[in-house]
Amino acid sequence: MSSYAKVPVLVKGILAPEDAKLAVEHGAAGVLVSNHGARYLDTAPSTIEVLPSIVDAVAGRIPVLVDGGFRRGTDILKGLAIGAKAVLVGRPPLWGLAAYGQAGAQRVLELLQTELALAMGLAGRTNLTAIDRTLIEIHPPV
């Protein structure tokens, strides 16, 4: 990828570990686990359920980001605990923006940050680097 792009390239729409491995092999700077809001295929798996296998497949070689359905600070904590380096939240800030403009979007982001900090404190994690898989129990898909 680096021979074509002069900037880091993230590959979005990864839902399978095999695709994540291909992204690594072809020089992607990172992958974004996303089902595009399940707007294109309503039977696509949720991103949180495929995230563990993708994080494992990438094995720390490139960052894994995730989006899709993260609405609360506890949701963000789960994504980070599974191994995402970043959790993207799209709709909540848009709702705040639609209702109250820039101040509404900022308030939503502040609420998410506060909820994440509270959840971390309740889980005994004092900083982001202390968040790991010991916080959650992962069940393989049925």
Kinemage of the C-alpha trace (Angstrom):
@kinemage 1
@onewidth
@group {chain A} dominant
@subgroup {mainchain}
@vectorlist {calphas} color= white
{ca met a 1} P 0.000 0.000 0.000
{ca ser a 2} L 2.841 2.393 0.734
{ca ser a 3} L 3.888 2.483 -2.937
{ca tyr a 4} L 0.479 3.919 -3.860
{ca ala a 5} L -0.391 6.079 -0.902
{ca lys a 6} L 1.796 8.774 0.576
{ca val a 7} L -0.215 8.764 3.809
{ca pro a 8} L -1.024 5.942 6.233
{ca val a 9} L -3.932 3.818 5.000
{ca leu a 10} L -6.527 2.314 7.327
{ca val a 11} L -8.683 -0.464 5.905
{ca lys a 12} L -12.329 -0.089 6.976
{ca gly a 13} L -14.970 -2.791 6.889
{ca ile a 14} L -12.923 -5.624 8.343
{ca leu a 15} L -15.189 -8.332 9.788
{ca ala a 16} L -13.026 -11.445 9.384
{ca pro a 17} L -9.623 -12.364 10.807
{ca glu a 18} L -8.425 -13.451 7.369
{ca asp a 19} L -9.089 -9.979 5.985
{ca ala a 20} L -7.236 -8.407 8.899
{ca lys a 21} L -4.212 -10.621 8.182
{ca leu a 22} L -4.318 -9.604 4.513
{ca ala a 23} L -4.401 -5.935 5.514
{ca val a 24} L -1.271 -6.471 7.632
{ca glu a 25} L 0.485 -8.381 4.844
{ca his a 26} L -0.278 -5.635 2.326
{ca gly a 27} L 1.038 -2.815 4.489
{ca ala a 28} L -2.064 -1.241 5.981
{ca ala a 29} L -1.316 1.176 8.810
{ca gly a 30} L -4.353 -0.133 10.703
{ca val a 31} L -7.737 -1.764 10.377
{ca leu a 32} L -11.175 -0.521 11.287
{ca val a 33} L -13.587 -3.219 12.354
{ca ser a 34} L -16.838 -1.932 10.914
{ca asn a 35} L -20.058 -3.246 9.443
{ca his a 36} L -20.888 0.251 8.149
{ca gly a 37} L -23.764 0.546 10.587
{ca ala a 38} L -25.242 -2.688 9.184
{ca arg a 39} L -26.890 -0.491 6.555
{ca tyr a 40} L -25.748 -2.581 3.599
{ca leu a 41} L -26.253 -6.091 4.924
{ca asp a 42} L -28.575 -6.476 7.880
{ca thr a 43} L -27.204 -9.931 8.637
{ca ala a 44} L -23.617 -8.700 9.055
{ca pro a 45} L -22.136 -9.642 12.428
{ca ser a 46} L -21.877 -7.008 15.107
{ca thr a 47} L -18.426 -5.505 15.396
{ca ile a 48} L -18.080 -6.321 19.094
{ca glu a 49} L -18.582 -10.042 18.418
{ca val a 50} L -15.889 -10.248 15.711
{ca leu a 51} L -13.451 -7.859 17.418
{ca pro a 52} L -11.666 -10.504 19.558
{ca ser a 53} L -10.753 -12.719 16.603
{ca ile a 54} L -9.525 -9.738 14.586
{ca val a 55} L -7.410 -8.386 17.444
{ca asp a 56} L -5.917 -11.861 17.846
{ca ala a 57} L -5.250 -12.179 14.098
{ca val a 58} L -3.457 -8.830 13.935
{ca ala a 59} L -1.421 -9.744 17.044
{ca gly a 60} L -0.339 -6.176 17.754
{ca arg a 61} L 1.323 -5.636 14.363
{ca ile a 62} L -0.987 -2.725 13.487
{ca pro a 63} L -3.655 -0.844 15.444
{ca val a 64} L -7.215 -2.143 15.436
{ca leu a 65} L -10.002 0.429 15.651
{ca val a 66} L -13.692 -0.378 15.983
{ca asp a 67} L -17.023 1.318 15.382
{ca gly a 68} L -20.654 0.291 15.409
{ca gly a 69} L -23.128 0.603 18.225
{ca phe a 70} L -20.956 2.164 20.908
{ca arg a 71} L -23.354 4.370 22.842
{ca arg a 72} L -22.088 4.435 26.455
{ca gly a 73} L -18.819 4.649 28.330
{ca thr a 74} L -19.186 1.008 29.339
{ca asp a 75} L -19.437 0.076 25.646
{ca ile a 76} L -16.179 1.911 24.988
{ca leu a 77} L -14.542 0.145 27.937
{ca lys a 78} L -15.518 -3.236 26.477
{ca gly a 79} L -14.074 -2.370 23.070
{ca leu a 80} L -10.806 -1.234 24.629
{ca ala a 81} L -10.695 -4.295 26.902
{ca ile a 82} L -10.999 -6.611 23.915
{ca gly a 83} L -8.016 -4.886 22.363
{ca ala a 84} L -9.157 -2.006 20.169
{ca lys a 85} L -6.741 0.915 20.239
{ca ala a 86} L -9.624 3.296 19.575
{ca val a 87} L -13.409 3.146 19.655
{ca leu a 88} L -15.208 5.379 17.188
{ca val a 89} L -18.541 6.890 18.116
{ca gly a 90} L -20.472 8.394 15.246
{ca arg a 91} L -24.150 8.672 15.936
{ca pro a 92} L -24.259 9.983 19.530
{ca pro a 93} L -22.325 13.181 18.704
{ca leu a 94} L -24.505 13.618 15.619
{ca trp a 95} L -27.614 13.397 17.779
{ca gly a 96} L -26.157 16.045 20.076
{ca leu a 97} L -25.284 18.193 17.086
{ca ala a 98} L -28.785 17.870 15.641
{ca ala a 99} L -30.421 18.769 18.936
{ca tyr a 100} L -28.142 21.533 20.264
{ca gly a 101} L -25.505 22.320 17.665
{ca gln a 102} L -21.819 22.310 18.499
{ca ala a 103} L -22.522 22.532 22.229
{ca gly a 104} L -24.692 19.411 22.001
{ca ala a 105} L -22.015 17.397 20.198
{ca gln a 106} L -19.397 18.533 22.713
{ca arg a 107} L -21.693 17.627 25.617
{ca val a 108} L -22.239 14.101 24.249
{ca leu a 109} L -18.480 13.576 23.972
{ca glu a 110} L -18.003 14.882 27.513
{ca leu a 111} L -20.676 12.482 28.777
{ca leu a 112} L -18.996 9.534 27.048
{ca gln a 113} L -15.635 10.512 28.515
{ca thr a 114} L -17.148 10.842 32.011
{ca glu a 115} L -18.946 7.500 31.691
{ca leu a 116} L -15.732 5.814 30.538
{ca ala a 117} L -13.782 7.289 33.457
{ca leu a 118} L -16.468 6.139 35.903
{ca ala a 119} L -16.535 2.631 34.437
{ca met a 120} L -12.739 2.454 34.588
{ca gly a 121} L -12.784 3.515 38.230
{ca leu a 122} L -15.430 0.949 39.103
{ca ala a 123} L -13.312 -1.689 37.340
{ca gly a 124} L -10.206 -0.610 39.249
{ca arg a 125} L -8.398 0.710 36.182
{ca thr a 126} L -6.670 4.042 36.727
{ca asn a 127} L -5.516 4.647 33.146
{ca leu a 128} L -6.148 3.428 29.611
{ca thr a 129} L -3.080 1.179 29.553
{ca ala a 130} L -4.503 -0.772 32.496
{ca ile a 131} L -7.550 -1.848 30.475
{ca asp a 132} L -7.200 -5.450 29.295
{ca arg a 133} L -9.182 -8.601 28.601
{ca thr a 134} L -9.314 -9.578 32.250
{ca leu a 135} L -12.246 -7.144 32.499
{ca ile a 136} L -14.501 -9.214 30.302
{ca glu a 137} L -15.406 -12.775 29.462
{ca ile a 138} L -15.398 -13.591 25.780
{ca his a 139} L -17.664 -16.351 24.507
{ca pro a 140} L -17.096 -17.766 21.036
{ca pro a 141} L -19.934 -17.119 18.578
{ca val a 142} L -22.598 -19.810 18.607
